[in-house]
Every structure is written in C-alpha cells, then in structure tokens.
Amino acid sequence: MNTLLHETLQGKKTKRPPFWFMRQAGRYLPEYRELRKKAGGFLEMCYNPEWAAEVTIQPIRRFNMDAAIVFSDILVVPHAMGQKVWFEQGEGPRLDVLTDKNSIEALTSNIEERLNTIGDTLRITRKNLPNETSLIGFCGAPWTVACYMVEGKTKRDYEEARNFAIREKDSFDLLIDKLVEASYRYLCLQIEAGADVVQIFDSWAGVVSEREYMLYVAEPTKKLVQKLKVKYPKIPIIGFPRGIGTKLAHYEAYTGVDATGIDTQTSFMWATKNMKRTIQGNLDPLVLAEDKNILLQEVKNILAWGKDKPFIFNLGHGIVKTTPIEHVELVCDLIRQH
C-alpha cells in the first residue's frame, strides 16, 4: 500500500502532512450519538461489526481524513482474556480487579475467538474506504492495560498498580508477559483483516518512575514491536507513550517504532530537534474544542514546525465530546491547503 500516511511513516517528505485525529470516531458527531442510542451498551457497539464499521467510517465521510482508526477500545484485550469488563454510563470503564498470582494465571489467551468480530469490522471498513485512505488498527500497551486490570478503573496516578508491581513483582511480570503475547495476537488479527498501520496506546506511561519506565513501558513495547516486525515487516507501527517528556527520544530509538505520537505537553520544537523518526501530533484537543482564533494560530505553528521533517498531523490526545464540527472542518481545510 502506498498512501500518504505510509509514505510519511517511511520517512519521506510529502506534499502535505497526512492527518487523522485520535478518537475521531465518537461522541462529538451527531451521527455517532444517534447510532449509540440504538446500540445500548458501549461494548455491544464495539462487538457489532456493522455498527463499529459505520462509526469508523463516519469521520472519513465528513472530513476525508487520510486514515480511519477502527472503532474499538483497548480493554477488549483483558475482556478477551477472561476478565470481567463493563462501562458505567458517564463514569467510564470498570473491571473486576486482579488481586494475586492465581487471578493472573487464570487469564486465558482466547484472543482470536473472542475478538473475531473486530476482524469483521476491519474487513467491512476496508471494503468501504477509499483506496487512498489508510486503516489503523490498535491496542493498548502492556503497561497501560495492566494498570486498568489491577486498579479496576481509570485513576490519576495508578499508585496501586505501581505498588502491586513492587509487592508482587513475579505476578506483575507474568501479567506483562501475557499482555505482550495477547496484544501481539490481537494486532496480528487486525492486520490480517485489513489494517495497514497499527498504533500502540500507552496512555499511562507518564506515571512511572525511571526504573519502571524501562521495565514496564520501554521493554514490553520493544518486545511487541519486534514480534510484529518479524511477521509483518512492511506494516508501520506508531507508538503513543503519553506523558514521558524527554524520554521520547529514547522511546523511539529503543522500541523500534516507525513513528511516535507526542502529547500536548511536549514541545513540538523540542521533538523536531531531538527525535529522529516520523513524529505525530500534537494539537491541544481543548483548543480544537474551544477557541477558533487560538486554534488557527496553533495549527499554523504546528505546520510550520513540522515543515522540515516527516510528520503526521494529529492531536496531543483524544478529541473531546464538546468539539464543534466546524472547528474540525477548519483544521482539515488548513492542512489540505498547506
């Protein structure tokens, strides 16, 4: 495949930067909200191939972005491994917590059977996407998924997960190993079904210490990337280790990802000076949602900062539900005119 996104991920300068937005398929779109009413629960929507494919394609229809990212959630992996996962309305994910080695040893690796419907989603989506539009598959990084599995919900600092990793090191190491394997098999399933790019979301990479960064962020991601590169050497991999600051330069070199997403807190100028490979980012989602004048300037700044190296225009984190559609249209138009 030779899309604009692929060329950029190969390190080539293109006529303009490719663009897509994290969480671009979602609740800021009225067509998504309408479908969600019919679907009922969030996981039910993720596991229904027709619904999930429709949601994946909705932002492409509206904004003609350069890539679609499959509509799903990083917590389908622990769900497929046998952990109870559900979503509380207005509060987010909930999981039955893992408390000891026995609960971790009991986790299965039934990935292909439990997540086959997500493969169907990708096949339907690929069939209905324009040829020039990339299709991105994804998973959560082992550290981030482990945080949810140990804590049971979204937390600010994941102190209990970090304590568990110290107190029950052998058990936590086993969990990380199981997640590397499960994530690998899940990404393989998505690639076989039509994903031509994959992204690894490490949303909670920024809460760890220097020691934990190497043990639980860098090393497991490296193992996952290496396994994928052996089987699918031509499939580009984007890493998004949110919150790690100046460790980004080490992350891209050590893990072997083809591109690295930079978050809102990271200086784009620092990234262009210190990072060697393709970078992705990093418009503030709140600016996209709130202020058109600041938005115009920020988009122009990012386009100017990225002019001398391959980069993918994206957000520094996921799009927020209050984002006006006309703001997204404005950004898309500015990038196309660049």
N, C-alpha and C positions, 0 to 999 in steps of 0.2 A: 504494500500500500504506500502511496506517495502523496499524502495530504499535506497541507500547510503545517499542521501540527507535527507530523512526522519529520518533515524537513527541519523544523526548528529543534526537535529533540535529537536530531543527528548533528546538531551544532552548526547548522547552516544559517546564514542571514537570509531572510526572506523579504519580499516586497513590503510586507507589513507584519506585525506580530500576530500570531493566532490568538484567539481569545475564547475562553469559556469561564463560567463562574461557579465556584463551589456552592452547592445547594441551589443551583439554578432551576432545578425541577422541584417546585414546592409551593408553600402556602402563600407566597406573595402573589401568585397567579390565580385569578378567579376561576379559571377552568380546572385548576387543581382542587380548589376548595369544593367545587361542585361535585367532582368525582369522589372526593374524600367522604362527602355526605352519604353517597351510595355504598361506599366500601365498608363503612363501620370502623373497625379497628385498623391501626397502622400496620401491624404485621400482616394482617389479612390482605392489605393492599400490596405490600411488598411481595407476597407469595402468589398473587394473582397475575399471571404473565400478561394478559390483555390490559389490565389496569396499569400495571407497572410500566409496560412498554409505552402506553399512551402518555403517562406522566413524563417519562424520559424524553419523549419527542416534543412535548408542549413548548419548551423554550426554544427549540430549534425552529419550530413553525413561526413563532412570534419574532425571534431576533436573528435567526440564521447564524447562530454561533458556529465556530469551527469544530466543536466537539460536543457530543452528548455524553453525559455520565449516567450509567444505569441507575434507576431509582431503586434503592435498597437501603440497608443500614448495616453498620459494622457489627451489630450484635446478632446478626443471623448466624455467625460462626459459633458463638457459645450456645445458641439455641440448637444448632445442628449437632453440637457435641453432647447434648442431653441436659443442659442447664435450663431451668425454667426462666423465661424472659417474657415480660409483658410491658405495655406502655400505659401509664396513668395519664388520663386526659389533663393537659395543662401542666403536667409535672415532669414528663419525660420517662426514660426507661427505668424499669425495676427488674432485678434478678434475685433469685434465691442465692444467697452468698455461699462461696466456698469457704469452709472453715478449717479443713485439715487435709492431710495427705490422702486419706481414704476418699474424700469427695473429689479430689483431683484425679486420683487413679480411676475413679468410676466414669470419668468423661470418656465418651466414645469418639470415633473418628468417622462417623457416618455422613461425611460431607456430601458426597456425590448424590446419594439417595435423598437426603433431607433438603438439599438446595437445588435439585434438578429444575424446579420451576423458575429459578433465576436464570438458569441457562436458557430456558424457553423465552424468558423476557428479552434476553440479548438477541436471540435468533429473530424474534418478531421485530425488534427495534432495528437491527441491521438491515432487514429486508425493506424497511420503510424509510430509512435515512438516505439522503443524497450520497452519492459515491464519494464526494469530496469532504464529507463530514466524518471525523473520527468518532469511534465509540470507546469510551473509557470504562473499564471495569475497576473495582477497587476492593480493598479490605482495610480493616483496622490493623495497625501494627501490634505485634505481640504485647508490648508493654501497655499500651492504651486499653486493649481488650481485657488484659489481665486485671487492670485497675477496676473495671466495671464488675468483673467476675468475683473479685474479692470484696469489694465495697457494696455492691448491690445497687448502686445508683450513681448519678453524677455528683461529684464532690468538688470542693475548691482546691484542695492540696493533696488528696489521696494519701493521707497520713497512715491510715490502716493498711493499705496495700504496701506501703513502704515498710511499715513495721512487720507485716507478715513476711516480706522478703528477707528481713533480717532474722526474725524469730524462727521462721520455718524455711530456711534457705533451700534445703533439698526439695521441699514440696513446691516452692515457688519456681525453682529452676525446672522442675518437671512440668509445671504449668506452662512456662515459656516455651519449652521444647515442644509440647503438644500443640501450642498455638502456632509455632513456626510451621509445623507439618500441616495442620488444618488450614492455615492461611495459604500455604503453597497449593494445596489441592483445590481450594476454593478459587484461587486466581487461575489455575490451570483450567478448571471448569469454565470460567468466564472467557478465557482466551479461545478455547475450543468452540465456544458458542458464538464468537464473533467480535470480542473485544480486541482492538488493535493497539491499545495503550492501557496500562494499569497504574493506579495510584495507591500508595500506602499511606494511610492517615495515622499519624502519631500525635493525636490531639493533646495528650498529657505528657509529652516528652519534656516540657519545661518545668515540671515539678520535681525532677530528680536531682540528686547531687552529682558531682563529677564521677564518683565511683559507680553510682547507679546508672549514669549515662552510658558508660562503656558496657556494663553488664547487661542492661535491660533495654536500651534504645539502640545503640550502635551495633553491637554484636548480633542480636537476633535479626535485625534488619539486614545486615550483611549476609547472614545465612540464608534468609528468604530470597534476597536478590540473586545470590549465587545459584541457588537451586533453580530459579526461574530462568536465569541466563543459560544454564546448561540445556534446558529443554526448549526454550523459546528465545534464541539469541537475537532475533530481529524484533522482538516486542519491547518497546521502550517502557521504562519504569520511572515514575515520578514519586519522589518521597516528600512528605509534608510533616516535618518534625516541629510542630508548633512550640514556640517559646524557648528555643535553645540558644538564641542570640548568636554570639560569635563562634559557637561550636558548629555552625552551619558549614563552614569551610571544611572542617574535619569530617562532618557527616557525609558530604557529597563524595569526598575522596575515599573514605573508609568503607562506606556501604556499597559503592559502585552504582548508585542510581544514575540515570541519564539526565535527570533534571531535579531540582529541589525547589519546593514551594517556600517562599519567605512570608512570614506573617506580618501583620500590620505594624508591630512594634519594631521591626527590623528596618534599618536604613537601606533604601534601595541603592544609594550611592556606595555605602559600605559593601553591599553584596556585589555590585559590579566590579569593585576593585579587588575583592578578596576571594570570590568564587570563580572557579574555572569553567564549569559546565553551564548548560542552559539553566536559567532561573525562571521561576514562575511567581507572579504576584503583582502588587500587594496592596491594591486599593482598599481603603478602610470601608467595610460594609456599612458603618453608621453614616459616613459621608455620602455614600451612594443612596442611603435612605432619606437623608435629611436636608442637605443644603446644596442647591444647584450651582451656586457661584463657586463655593469651595470645591465642589465636585469637578467642575470644568477645569479649574487650575490643577487639581491633583492628577487628573487624567493626563493633562498636558505634561506635567512634571514627570510622571512615570514613563510616558512615551519618549520624552527627551533623555531621561536617564538610561533607558534601555536601548538607545539607538545604535550603540557600538558593539552590541553582543546579542546572540540569540536569546530571546526571552518570550515567554508566554504571558499575555496579559490576563490577570485573574484578580481575585480578591485576596486579602490577607487572612480571611476566614470566611465562613459561610454567609450567604445573603440572608438578610433579616426579613421577617414577615411583613414589616411595615413599608418595605421598599416600593416607591411608586414605579409603575411600569414605564412611564415616560422618562424617568431617570436612567433606566436600563437601556432604553432605546437611544437616548442621547449618547451614552458611553459607547455603545456599539457603532453608532454613526461616526463618532470621533475616531475610533480605531480604524474603521474602514477607509476614512479619508486621509489617514496618516501617511 
